[in-house]
Amino acid sequence: MTRPLSWVVWAVCAAVGGRGAAALAQEGPAALRVANLSGPAGLPGSLAAGGLNGFTALGQPGLLGLADRTGVGMSHATLFEGARSAGLSFIRPRGEDGAWAVSLHTLDSGQAETRGTDGKADGSRFSASEQLLRAGYGGRLRHDFTLGGTVTLARSALGAKSHSFAAAGLGAAYTGFPNLVVGAAADEFAYARIGKTTDRLSPGLRVHGAYALWKDALHAGASVRLSPQAEVNAGLEYALLPIFGLRVGRSGGASNVGFGLKVRSYALDYQIGVHELGSAHQISLSTSFGHSRGEERAARSEREYEQARRYAAVGDYEGASAAMSRAERLQALVAERRALRDALSHLAQARVRGLSEQSPLQNELRKGVGYYLAQRPELAQSVFLQVQARDPKNLMTQRLLALPGLKDLPREGPKGAAEAPSFTEIDPIKLKLFKTEEYFQKQQWDLALKECRDILAINPREVTAYVRLGSIFYALGMKAKAVQSWLYAESLDPANREVQGALRFMRQNRLERPGER
């Protein structure tokens, strides 16, 4: 009779809970709104708007690392055959990239019928109570991957017997795909004590995923439990309004329907589930508060990026590379910054350092490195060849010429100072594009805009200028103009690398094309 009781308790943990208890990843993929879809009892869960409530996050510990705000949730459920449950959860983002959570649940079975292994009642009845405490922690290993763990302690009374239960779980979640979250969890690494008897339960393994099917309104999710027995849960949520959504789910022999309502930071969720044992009603109220950790991560990422620029300016490319890695760990980098990260990594791996002296050769080398960081390999090679012509034995120049992107460029032999192109002989459009990037990094928006407009006055079909123009508009908060510039660049050259990077940025930030709504 102990397994049916634990069966109901796990249903409470996995399927009851409030939407906002975790307030997870508000800046992340829209698919994160799909609710809990796991529940060993066969309950698909409330499919709460936002979905990853505190209880689900504790059940899928990797999701804890996605917590965005502090939250509290309360729940009450009337389960099968008169069983009742209540729950309280608290989650708090803490530290650089993680969050911890704790939840307390109580269960009163009422006068339930005892069932045999075939699921049929045998005529006798029993009553039981149980208290369950679950705690967990999750942390980000990088901006799109989280790892976490949970510990569960339970104690129950069944007649004159005392029961205790302990379990641990480990899970991971990946959010690197557009509008998609996937994950896996291993749980019920359990130790149970029934009277004087102890037992180890078989661990369970499950995978889960959620996806935005249509814009920001229709979401689907599913989880598959692979062991110790197979089980598939699935559900849909449709947001009729930004504050109101309808849900439906199916798992095994159970079907659920429900709704969620959110007003400001408060959320109310209700669902009814129908099973061969009867019906279950679940209601929860939750609230979230505090600053968004997503915004804080974005600000820290920007500070790390600025630090990388300062390191690079003084020739500390190893420090700059490390700062860019920290920036990427906090937030996904746009295409231009990813290219800068790779270039800095190449300089650090080649042990390029000591370019801080104010000598003519050092100044030329720094200029060449600036071209290399700006993705101008031909110009960088020309400068390095010019330095090499002056000082053929310079080891640093040899390392620079062997950098990825330079070593495979065709050469006509070392060029003398007279043969190397001077700064004023550079294509004026390329020079102005380089200046736009320099002004952009310094946040000198008016100068960057002027350079872009000068470029378009020379060549109205210069694709890169439209891409840069869009980036400047976005930085100034003019998102509609940014999208317009990027889409026009796409119409000119859809295969352009910078255009593709801008389009990926639009998708990641849910910037809509005209007519999509």
ZIBELSUL-V890713 format. One record per helix or strand of 3 or more residues. SS is the DSSP state (@ for helix, = for strand). FROM is the first residue (numbers start at 1). TO is the last residue. Records with the same first field share a line. If there is no record, write none. Layout:
BEGIN
SS: FROM-TO ; FROM-TO
END
This chain:
BEGIN
@: 2-15 ; 19-21 ; 30-33 ; 54-59 ; 61-66 ; 80-82 ; 293-313 ; 317-330 ; 335-349 ; 360-373 ; 377-390 ; 395-401 ; 423-425 ; 428-441 ; 445-458 ; 463-475 ; 479-492 ; 497-508
=: 70-78 ; 84-94 ; 98-108 ; 112-115 ; 121-126 ; 128-142 ; 145-158 ; 161-174 ; 180-194 ; 197-201 ; 204-214 ; 218-227 ; 231-241 ; 244-251 ; 254-263 ; 266-275 ; 278-289
END
